[in-house]
Amino acid sequence: MTEHSAASPIRKIVIAGGGTSGWLAAAAISKVFGKNFDITLVESPEIGRIGVGEATIPTLRVFHKLLGINEREFMAHVQGTFKLGIEFRNWANKGDKYFHSFGITGKECWACQFQHFWLAGKKYGIDVPFGDYCPESKAARLDRCSDEDSGLNYAYHLDATLYADFLKKFSQKHGANHVEGMIEKVLISPENGYIKSLLLKDGREIEGDLFLDCTGFKALLIDGALNTPWVPYGHYLPCDSAIALQTELVRDPRPYTQSIAHDFGWQWRIPLQHRAGNGLVYSSRHVSDDEAMATLMKNLEGSPVTEPRVIKYVTGRRINAWSKNCIAVGLTSSFIEPLESTSIHLAMSAIYRLMRYFPQNEISMSNVEEFNRQSAVETDRARDFVIMHYHLTQRADTEFWRYCKNMKIPEALANRVQLFKDTAAIALEEKELFLNDSWVQVMMGQGVSPSAYHPIADVMDEMELKNFLGYLRGNVSEKVSAMPSHQRLINHYCKAAMPA
Ligand SMILES: Cc1cc2nc3c(=O)[nH]c(=O)nc-3n(C[C@H](O)[C@H](O)[C@H](O)COP(=O)(O)OP(=O)(O)OC[C@H]3O[C@@H](n4cnc5c(N)ncnc54)[C@H](O)[C@@H]3O)c2cc1C
């Protein structure tokens, strides 16, 4: 323990910021503790929300289930579409593509995972794409999808502004108070250095016992008032800029996000029901804003419906996500970059963690330290997964890709990659966000080919292995062929949002 506990019991919780993170926190805390605590969210419409963050990962569904959110209502409200994974184009080499699906591929046994059997099959000339053994991957390639009854592991694409509004309504229904106003000053108690209140521009003072800093990149509380340092990731993740804009839809929405690599970064396409989200993430050391803008404009699928916005960022994480009586959630706490849609998940995960280590009567440093330890490990692991996409490129056609290919990477990541190259096994710690199949799909997609596989995969003879793989592949085909097109599913599932 490094500090003394706060003296006062927690009664008033103040959430500063009403972007996705602020309202996610308000929704969860009001649902669980609405009757016990006074919960107030302060946001400034003048400043607004970042307005990006429209691709998610499947963990959001679990969060919604815990809150009791109805999926159809949610999807109708946020103009949502289904997301089965991410298609990566031009990442390993120009002109190639691979898919990182959210599903389970094939069938594992107690000693090893499916990739070992798939590799063994190659020895007998069974040259079937890995994704043919995964319903989510196969369905995505055919623009098909299905709802939760199918057991598919999917996430959502959503309109970020509509989502924050949806969560706002939910939170207010569960007792959260909403204050509109600009935070001008954060007042600190001279006795213990804890945050006492937020002073608004119009003179109002919002007092609290526990503060959640959800003010986005501004980090008004955790940094502005408490000076909690940021651990930068920039030496591993060279991109530091993005341009975001929305376009009209020109085709039925794909049930996946697209990530298209360019000479100095990559472009996202996120299809919603009523429009598409687009953007380009790039390294300002390798390209000017103007050239990046021209590249994005040249590669849009539909006409823009908003003006492009340039967003500058510094990747990294807060050294301590919880400091004194303030917890950073969302962009105040960490930002890896949007490649694997980790940000909303990390915000949600911080909220779960806060629930688990919620101050009992007063803030205990044991809680704070455990919270901070877990936050750091989780964020660094997710960071490693994202770094891997860049580092395992085979591209050497531009300075940017040469830098990525040759840059030093964290030791834990280097060990993972080596283990996979040597044995086809994946090293996993407990409770990691990205599991075996994610690492395998991305490593193989980036062109890594293991030199060996687990000997148990050779226990089956050629005929047995062919039958086993054929059976699994057949099951996937059968399941997927019974699924509707993604557009049909949306029309049916989110009827409330569609014109009559
Ligand atoms: C280019 C880009 C693409 C991204 N894509 C994805 C993605 O696909 N998937 C994903 O999971 N994440 C993505 N993210 C991250 C995602 O946008 C955020 O995690 C998410 O939007 C949550 O943001 P936030 O609520 O923390 O901050 P913000 O949305 O910035 O909200 C900050 C809030 O604080 C308030 N505020 C600030 N200052 C004051 C003040 N002085 N007084 C009062 N209120 C104040 C603002 O009004 C606002 O309500 C992306 C981020 C970037 C930069």
The ligand as a Tripos MOL2 file, in Angstrom:
@<TRIPOS>MOLECULE
LIG
   53    58     1     0     0
SMALL
NO_CHARGES

@<TRIPOS>ATOM
      1 C1        -10.0110    7.4660  -34.9730 C.3       1 LIG1
      2 C2        -10.6360    6.6540  -33.9030 C.ar      1 LIG1
      3 C3        -11.3910    5.5400  -34.2270 C.ar      1 LIG1
      4 C4        -11.9520    4.7550  -33.2100 C.ar      1 LIG1
      5 N1        -12.6290    3.6210  -33.5400 N.ar      1 LIG1
      6 C5        -13.0460    2.7900  -32.5540 C.ar      1 LIG1
      7 C6        -13.7380    1.5850  -32.8380 C.ar      1 LIG1
      8 O1        -14.0080    1.2540  -33.9840 O.2       1 LIG1
      9 N2        -14.1090    0.8080  -31.8120 N.ar      1 LIG1
     10 C7        -13.8620    1.1470  -30.5170 C.ar      1 LIG1
     11 O2        -14.1750    0.3630  -29.6040 O.2       1 LIG1
     12 N3        -13.2820    2.3140  -30.2250 N.ar      1 LIG1
     13 C8        -12.8680    3.1360  -31.1950 C.ar      1 LIG1
     14 N4        -12.2890    4.3230  -30.8800 N.ar      1 LIG1
     15 C9        -12.2790    4.7660  -29.4910 C.3       1 LIG1
     16 C10       -13.6890    5.3030  -29.1660 C.3       1 LIG1
     17 O3        -13.9690    6.4000  -29.9850 O.3       1 LIG1
     18 C11       -13.8020    5.6800  -27.7150 C.3       1 LIG1
     19 O4        -13.3530    4.6290  -26.8980 O.3       1 LIG1
     20 C12       -15.2390    5.9480  -27.3400 C.3       1 LIG1
     21 O5        -15.8430    6.8210  -28.2380 O.3       1 LIG1
     22 C13       -15.3290    6.5120  -25.9610 C.3       1 LIG1
     23 O6        -14.8420    7.8130  -25.9060 O.3       1 LIG1
     24 P1        -14.9320    8.5820  -24.5360 P.3       1 LIG1
     25 O7        -16.3180    8.5130  -24.0280 O.co2     1 LIG1
     26 O8        -13.8670    8.0680  -23.6500 O.co2     1 LIG1
     27 O9        -14.5520   10.0710  -24.9450 O.3       1 LIG1
     28 P2        -15.3990   11.1830  -25.7500 P.3       1 LIG1
     29 O10       -16.3600   10.6110  -26.7100 O.co2     1 LIG1
     30 O11       -14.3890   12.1560  -26.2530 O.co2     1 LIG1
     31 O12       -16.2630   11.8840  -24.6110 O.3       1 LIG1
     32 C14       -15.7180   12.8720  -23.7830 C.3       1 LIG1
     33 C15       -16.8490   13.5450  -23.0380 C.3       1 LIG1
     34 O13       -16.2840   14.4540  -22.1180 O.3       1 LIG1
     35 C16       -16.9590   15.6800  -22.2060 C.3       1 LIG1
     36 N5        -16.0640   16.7600  -21.8230 N.ar      1 LIG1
     37 C17       -14.7860   16.9890  -22.2140 C.ar      1 LIG1
     38 N6        -14.3400   18.1300  -21.6350 N.ar      1 LIG1
     39 C18       -15.3480   18.6060  -20.8680 C.ar      1 LIG1
     40 C19       -15.5100   19.7430  -20.0290 C.ar      1 LIG1
     41 N7        -14.5550   20.6660  -19.8690 N.pl3     1 LIG1
     42 N8        -16.6970   19.8970  -19.3960 N.ar      1 LIG1
     43 C20       -17.6920   19.0150  -19.5310 C.ar      1 LIG1
     44 N9        -17.5890   17.9190  -20.3060 N.ar      1 LIG1
     45 C21       -16.4370   17.7310  -20.9720 C.ar      1 LIG1
     46 C22       -17.3820   15.7790  -23.6790 C.3       1 LIG1
     47 O14       -18.4380   16.6880  -23.8320 O.3       1 LIG1
     48 C23       -17.8050   14.3370  -23.9160 C.3       1 LIG1
     49 O15       -19.1260   14.1550  -23.4670 O.3       1 LIG1
     50 C24       -11.7540    5.1300  -31.8650 C.ar      1 LIG1
     51 C25       -11.0440    6.2810  -31.5460 C.ar      1 LIG1
     52 C26       -10.4730    7.0340  -32.5460 C.ar      1 LIG1
     53 C27        -9.6840    8.2620  -32.1830 C.3       1 LIG1
@<TRIPOS>BOND
     1     1     2 1
     2     2     3 ar
     3     2    52 ar
     4     3     4 ar
     5     4     5 ar
     6     4    50 ar
     7     5     6 ar
     8     6     7 ar
     9     6    13 1
    10     7     8 2
    11     7     9 ar
    12     9    10 ar
    13    10    11 2
    14    10    12 ar
    15    12    13 ar
    16    13    14 ar
    17    14    15 1
    18    14    50 ar
    19    15    16 1
    20    16    17 1
    21    16    18 1
    22    18    19 1
    23    18    20 1
    24    20    21 1
    25    20    22 1
    26    22    23 1
    27    23    24 1
    28    24    25 2
    29    24    26 1
    30    24    27 1
    31    27    28 1
    32    28    29 2
    33    28    30 1
    34    28    31 1
    35    31    32 1
    36    32    33 1
    37    33    34 1
    38    33    48 1
    39    34    35 1
    40    35    36 1
    41    35    46 1
    42    36    37 ar
    43    36    45 ar
    44    37    38 ar
    45    38    39 ar
    46    39    40 ar
    47    39    45 ar
    48    40    41 1
    49    40    42 ar
    50    42    43 ar
    51    43    44 ar
    52    44    45 ar
    53    46    47 1
    54    46    48 1
    55    48    49 1
    56    50    51 ar
    57    51    52 ar
    58    52    53 1
@<TRIPOS>SUBSTRUCTURE
     1 LIG1         1 GROUP 0 **** ****
